[in-house]
Amino acid sequence: MKTLFPNAKESLAAGVVLLSNIYSSLGKHEEAKTFRSNQVEELRVKVKVGLSWTEIKGHIVQLKAHDHSHPQSTEIYAKIDRLQSKAIENGFIFDSSWMTRSLNENETIESVLCGHSELLVIALNLIQEPAPKFIQVVKNLRVCGHCRK
């Protein structure tokens, strides 16, 4: 890739992530991981960390996926667990096709998908105001299909 597009590092990084996600969507998680790490090393680029921002009571809050840095992270994850249980009770099925990697030990499809940053900031909003009129989430990257559901 580097030889074909020597002056397009940023675009190539996005392409690497996209192609890696395509491999993952086909269930080829090891190939995705190998391809991604090889290309990132070869191109010498940094892959951006997905972040979500929201405003709560006049303060901007930023979280990343599976973030435990917020002082209310215990409450955030408890809220996520309650929302997850309610969704399952109402027939929601967590779709593993949105997974971009293999599960680690002690992980479930639900725990990985419900740890996305956009869901964490939504949960935090619901903790601060149980019936908000409006929740705004800003992302630096795309929102995955699971989180759009």
Rosetta blueprint (number, residue, H / E / L):
1 M L
2 K L
3 T L
4 L L
5 F L
6 P L
7 N L
8 A L
9 K H
10 E H
11 S H
12 L H
13 A H
14 A H
15 G H
16 V H
17 V H
18 L H
19 L H
20 S H
21 N H
22 I H
23 Y H
24 S H
25 S H
26 L L
27 G L
28 K L
29 H H
30 E H
31 E H
32 A H
33 K H
34 T H
35 F H
36 R H
37 S H
38 N H
39 Q H
40 V H
41 E H
42 E H
43 L H
44 R L
45 V L
46 K L
47 V L
48 K L
49 V L
50 G L
51 L E
52 S E
53 W E
54 T E
55 E E
56 I E
57 K L
58 G L
59 H E
60 I E
61 V E
62 Q E
63 L E
64 K E
65 A L
66 H L
67 D L
68 H L
69 S L
70 H L
71 P L
72 Q L
73 S H
74 T H
75 E H
76 I H
77 Y H
78 A H
79 K H
80 I H
81 D H
82 R H
83 L H
84 Q H
85 S H
86 K H
87 A H
88 I H
89 E H
90 N L
91 G L
92 F L
93 I L
94 F L
95 D L
96 S H
97 S H
98 W H
99 M L
100 T L
101 R L
102 S L
103 L L
104 N L
105 E L
106 N L
107 E L
108 T L
109 I H
110 E H
111 S H
112 V H
113 L H
114 C L
115 G L
116 H L
117 S H
118 E H
119 L H
120 L H
121 V H
122 I H
123 A H
124 L H
125 N H
126 L H
127 I H
128 Q H
129 E L
130 P L
131 A L
132 P L
133 K L
134 F L
135 I L
136 Q L
137 V L
138 V E
139 K E
140 N L
141 L L
142 R L
143 V L
144 C L
145 G H
146 H H
147 C H
148 R H
149 K L
